[in-house]
């Protein structure tokens, strides 16, 4: 309903608009708008992109130290043992005692899902996987 108009006045306006739709469709089919050419070089947009923020210095320095120590390989699937221990101690201080082997630190959500599925699904279990179209 159009605000400010009673229902009796609105219904004829809606009917006129519905009747006008086929007329508009017919006019557009008869005389279509002329296509316009727009020059759009998509890669040109990338030249003007500048980083908005810089990685903090302490993170850059930690990365340089890691490279200097030869830490260039993948970590354990469940995470770096020292980090897992620190998280377990922190969680134990908040709740019931938690051991290191009950903590997993993954590099991504996909890795976490894979580890959870491996822990739950057995060799003969049937699993339904729902994938998005971009992954299928």
ABEGO torsion letter per residue (X at the ends): XBBGBBAAAAAAAAAAAAAAAAAAAAAAAABBBBBBBBBBBAAAAAAABBBABBBBAAAAAAAAAAAAAGBABBBBAAEBAAAAAAAAAAAAAABBBBBAAABBBBABAAAAAAAAAAAABBAABBBBBBBBAAAX
